[in-house]
Amino acid sequence: MELLSAWLPAPVLDHLALAVSLLWGGYLVLLAAWIALQKREPIATLSWLLALALLPVLGFVVYH
């Protein structure tokens, strides 16, 4: 974050952080809906949600 603050002013960083947070939240909501609609055991659903939330790129590749 300090590296970015050297290049970008504070208001731009605030907007960038907000945009990334909203995109991440939308990503998680869509994945949660998609995975919950599949007929799996509850623990498997929770495991996939956690894997995709905590390891986004690796979890997405493994899931597909």
C-alpha positions, 0 to 999 in steps of 0.5 A: 500500500505504501508503494501505491501511495507514493504514486497515487494521491490519497483520494484515488487510493480510497476509491481504488480500495472501495472498488476492489472491495465491492468487486470482491464482495460481488465475486463472493456473493455470486460464487456463494449463490452458484455453489449453494444452488448445487446439490452438495453436502453442507460441509462440501459447500462451505469448504468450496466457499472458503477455498474460493474466498481465501485462495481466489485464483487457485481455488477457482482453477481447482474448482473448474 
